[in-house]
Amino acid sequence: MLHYTRRVPDPVCYEGPIQFVLPARAVADTARWLDDLGSVRTVVASAVQKRLCLIEQLAVELRDGSMQGSAHFRTALAEVVAGIRSVVEAELRRLILRGRLPEPMFNARLLVGDELIAIADVWWPEFGVVVEADSKEWHLLPEDWEQTMARHARLTALGILVLHFTPRQIREQPEQVLQTIRQTLINRSGQPRLPIRTLEPVG
């Protein structure tokens, strides 16, 4: 499909006579052409997660590019800025916001001293609670499952309470997921803060 533009990209890459735009422009153009939010989330989050481009570069593309078709791009980029790196994490974030739970951090880096312990999907440092959105696609091999269990045990040993939900539970049982998280936060409120150092997500 051919699309015309008045905003000629600068710089461009060359392979023989063929010209290519840089990744941030390619992501922005693709996001504007897609008509469903889920697909746009996948493109934007994947590009940032794979370090193909920076969030700041995407923000420039959103600001300087066409407004037409940019609504989903704007939403997906705002989620990435908040730390979201996958579609299921975006759905979980929407659920948490809708449920008016205390605002967590997404994809925060958890450290003890200078040692990285985990990158948590969702993290409430004041409660010492982690929520993980677990998908079967990441656990097809026994070693993947063992790695997940070892990570869970390490977090638990540090006093962190870890809740696991599948994408299906988040999509089909949202109220149950919300209630479980809410009750867990209530039960953990008032406890001494854990000695876990937290850093913002990379990207």
C-alpha positions as CSV (number, residue, x, y, z in Angstrom):
1,M,0.0,0.0,0.0
2,L,1.4,3.4,-1.0
3,H,1.0,6.4,1.3
4,Y,2.0,10.0,0.4
5,T,3.5,12.4,2.9
6,R,4.6,16.0,2.9
7,R,6.9,15.3,5.8
8,V,9.9,13.7,4.1
9,P,12.0,11.8,6.7
10,D,15.5,13.0,7.5
11,P,17.8,11.1,7.7
12,V,17.0,8.0,5.7
13,C,18.9,4.7,5.2
14,Y,20.0,3.3,1.8
15,E,20.3,-0.2,0.4
16,G,21.2,0.3,-3.2
17,P,18.4,2.4,-4.8
18,I,16.0,1.7,-2.0
19,Q,15.5,4.2,0.8
20,F,14.4,3.3,4.4
21,V,13.2,5.4,7.2
22,L,14.7,5.0,10.7
23,P,12.8,2.8,13.1
24,A,10.9,5.5,15.0
25,R,9.4,6.9,11.8
26,A,8.5,3.4,10.7
27,V,6.8,2.6,14.0
28,A,4.9,5.9,13.9
29,D,3.7,5.5,10.3
30,T,2.7,1.9,11.0
31,A,0.8,2.9,14.2
32,R,-1.2,5.5,12.2
33,W,-2.2,3.0,9.5
34,L,-3.4,0.3,11.9
35,D,-7.0,0.5,13.0
36,D,-7.1,-1.4,16.3
37,L,-5.4,-0.5,19.5
38,G,-4.1,-4.0,20.3
39,S,-2.0,-4.1,17.1
40,V,-0.7,-0.6,17.7
41,R,0.2,-1.5,21.3
42,T,2.2,-4.5,20.0
43,V,4.1,-2.5,17.4
44,V,5.0,0.4,19.8
45,A,5.8,-1.7,22.9
46,S,7.8,-4.2,20.9
47,A,10.0,-1.5,19.3
48,V,10.8,0.0,22.7
49,Q,11.4,-3.4,24.3
50,K,13.7,-4.5,21.6
51,R,15.6,-1.2,21.8
52,L,14.9,-0.4,18.1
53,C,14.1,3.2,19.1
54,L,13.8,5.4,22.1
55,I,10.5,6.6,23.7
56,E,11.7,10.2,23.1
57,Q,12.1,9.5,19.4
58,L,8.5,8.2,19.2
59,A,7.3,11.2,21.1
60,V,8.9,13.5,18.5
61,E,7.2,11.5,15.7
62,L,3.8,11.8,17.4
63,R,4.3,15.5,17.9
64,D,5.6,16.4,14.5
65,G,3.6,13.9,12.4
66,S,0.1,13.8,11.1
67,M,-2.8,14.0,13.6
68,Q,-4.9,11.7,11.3
69,G,-5.0,8.2,12.7
70,S,-2.8,9.1,15.7
71,A,-5.3,8.4,18.5
72,H,-4.2,4.8,19.1
73,F,-0.6,5.8,18.7
74,R,-1.0,8.4,21.4
75,T,-2.6,5.9,23.7
76,A,0.0,3.2,23.2
77,L,2.9,5.7,23.6
78,A,1.4,7.0,26.9
79,E,1.3,3.4,28.1
80,V,4.9,2.8,27.2
81,V,5.9,6.0,29.0
82,A,4.2,4.5,32.0
83,G,6.3,1.4,31.7
84,I,4.1,-0.9,29.7
85,R,5.9,-3.3,27.4
86,S,3.2,-5.7,26.2
87,V,-0.5,-5.9,25.3
88,V,-1.5,-7.9,28.4
89,E,0.3,-5.4,30.6
90,A,-1.6,-2.6,29.0
91,E,-4.9,-4.5,29.7
92,L,-3.8,-5.0,33.3
93,R,-2.9,-1.4,33.7
94,R,-6.4,-0.3,32.4
95,L,-7.9,-2.7,34.9
96,I,-5.9,-1.3,37.8
97,L,-6.8,2.3,36.8
98,R,-10.4,1.4,36.4
99,G,-10.4,-0.3,39.9
100,R,-8.9,2.9,41.4
101,L,-6.2,0.9,43.1
102,P,-3.0,2.7,44.4
103,E,-0.9,3.5,41.4
104,P,1.9,1.0,40.9
105,M,5.1,1.0,38.8
106,F,5.3,-1.1,35.6
107,N,8.4,-3.0,34.6
108,A,10.4,-1.5,37.5
109,R,13.8,-2.9,38.2
110,L,14.0,-4.4,41.8
111,L,17.4,-4.5,43.4
112,V,19.0,-5.5,46.7
113,G,22.0,-3.3,46.9
114,D,23.4,-3.2,43.4
115,E,22.1,-6.7,42.5
116,L,19.2,-6.9,40.1
117,I,16.6,-9.3,41.5
118,A,13.8,-9.0,39.0
119,I,12.0,-6.8,36.6
120,A,8.4,-6.8,37.9
121,D,5.4,-6.5,35.6
122,V,3.6,-4.5,38.3
123,W,5.2,-3.4,41.6
124,W,3.8,-1.6,44.6
125,P,6.9,-0.7,46.6
126,E,5.0,0.6,49.6
127,F,3.2,-2.7,49.9
128,G,5.9,-5.1,48.8
129,V,3.5,-6.6,46.2
130,V,4.3,-7.8,42.7
131,V,1.7,-8.8,40.1
132,E,2.9,-10.9,37.1
133,A,0.9,-11.4,33.9
134,D,1.9,-14.9,33.0
135,S,1.4,-16.3,29.5
136,K,1.8,-19.9,28.5
137,E,3.9,-18.9,25.5
138,W,6.8,-18.1,27.9
139,H,6.5,-21.4,29.7
140,L,6.5,-24.0,27.0
141,L,9.9,-25.4,28.0
142,P,10.6,-27.0,31.4
143,E,13.6,-24.7,32.0
144,D,11.4,-21.6,31.4
145,W,8.9,-22.8,34.1
146,E,11.8,-23.6,36.4
147,Q,13.2,-20.2,35.9
148,T,9.9,-18.6,36.7
149,M,9.5,-20.6,39.9
150,A,13.1,-19.8,41.0
151,R,12.4,-16.1,40.5
152,H,9.2,-16.4,42.5
153,A,11.0,-18.2,45.3
154,R,13.7,-15.5,45.4
155,L,11.1,-12.7,45.6
156,T,9.2,-14.5,48.3
157,A,12.4,-15.0,50.3
158,L,12.9,-11.3,50.3
159,G,9.4,-10.7,51.7
160,I,7.7,-9.8,48.4
161,L,4.3,-11.2,47.8
162,V,3.8,-12.3,44.2
163,L,0.5,-12.7,42.5
164,H,0.2,-14.4,39.1
165,F,-2.6,-13.9,36.6
166,T,-3.0,-15.3,33.1
167,P,-4.1,-13.1,30.1
168,R,-7.3,-15.0,30.1
169,Q,-8.0,-14.2,33.7
170,I,-7.3,-10.6,33.2
171,R,-9.6,-10.4,30.1
172,E,-12.4,-12.8,31.3
173,Q,-12.4,-12.4,35.1
174,P,-11.4,-8.8,35.6
175,E,-13.5,-8.3,38.8
176,Q,-12.0,-11.3,40.4
177,V,-8.5,-10.2,39.5
178,L,-9.2,-6.7,40.9
179,Q,-10.6,-8.0,44.1
180,T,-7.6,-10.3,44.7
181,I,-5.2,-7.5,44.2
182,R,-7.2,-5.0,46.3
183,Q,-7.5,-7.5,49.2
184,T,-3.8,-8.2,49.0
185,L,-2.9,-4.5,49.2
186,I,-5.3,-4.1,52.2
187,N,-3.7,-7.0,54.0
188,R,-0.2,-5.6,53.4
189,S,-0.9,-2.0,54.3
190,G,0.8,-0.7,57.4
191,Q,3.7,-3.2,57.2
192,P,7.3,-1.9,57.3
193,R,8.6,-1.1,53.8
194,L,10.9,-3.7,52.4
195,P,14.6,-2.9,51.8
196,I,14.2,-3.2,48.0
197,R,15.7,-0.5,45.8
198,T,13.5,0.4,42.8
199,L,14.6,1.9,39.5
200,E,12.5,3.1,36.6
201,P,12.0,0.8,33.6
202,V,14.6,1.0,30.9
203,G,13.5,2.5,27.6
